[in-house]
């Protein structure tokens, strides 16, 4: 893996990072529990503007094309005032 500084973080950078770095590493390192192979994953992001929208079509398409053993939920943090 090559690390490099990112000058501007926008939606495309966040989306690319999720799809090409975060999600593959989660899938690779996720343990099996007592032989149960179903995995429910909550991707929770803060409310920063560059984050993916909850209904982002590219992210949704990538998550639904994975095998049926993965149940991905994308959520924003609850805003506490």
C-alpha positions, 0 to 999 in steps of 0.5 A: 500500500502506498500512502500519499497526502490528499490535498482535497477531500471530496465525495469522490475521494471518500467513495474511492477510499471506502470502496478500495481500502476500507471495505476490502480490509473489513472483508479480509479481516472479519472473523468467523464466529462459531462457524456462522458465516453471515456478517452484518457490518455497520459503516458509520460515518460522521456528518462531514459534507464530503462523506457519501450520501446514505443513498449513494448509487455507486456505494449501494451498487458495490455493496449489493454486488457482494456475496449474500453473506454480507449485510452492509448498513451505511449510517451517519452518526446521530447528531446530539445537540 
